[in-house]
Amino acid sequence: MVRLIEVRQPRPHDVIGRTFTIAGFGTGFEATVTWRVLGHNGGVLGEGPVHGVGSMGVIDDFGHDVTLTTTSARGVPVTLQVFGDDPSGLHPPGPDLNTVLLVLFSGLHGWRLHEVVHGETLTKIAHDNGQNTTVADVFAANRDLLTDPNVIRTGQVLRVPLL
């Protein structure tokens, strides 16, 4: 199956703030694709169109700035959906569904990558790399890599949210 829409940013498990950019390439009905962000409970945190993508089967790059309605989220898993319009309504949410799992921090000021060195703990990493960052924040930002906040390995590269 040929994909006519592909999201290149954000990447799976990226840390995002209340405002972030969706980028990729695609084609859509009347040059429009749709984005939607779902909270961990399935509620919609924001949605809207991405205009100016290719149409009539012509694929083009797109970039779109998103602002979510939530004002207080800290380390919340969310799902970004980007998909084509389906005027028939037969294939909800729409064709070429892209699903990207992300971690939302509404007060995010960016994030750092930190390579774990021997003897470090998440407490030390959070303290040394972020101003208001907690162990829970670092753990939430790395759910895809960590299963226990007390177990990290030398050489792991962790995302440290700056709050």
Protein Blocks (a to p, Z undefined) as FASTA:
>chain_A
ZZfbdcfbdcehiacdfbdcdddddddehhiacdddddfkopafbdcddehiaeehiacd
dddddddfbfbdghiacddddddddfkomacfbehiacddddddfkbgbdcdddddehia
fklmmmmmpmklcfklmmmmmmmmpcbfkbccehiacddddZZ
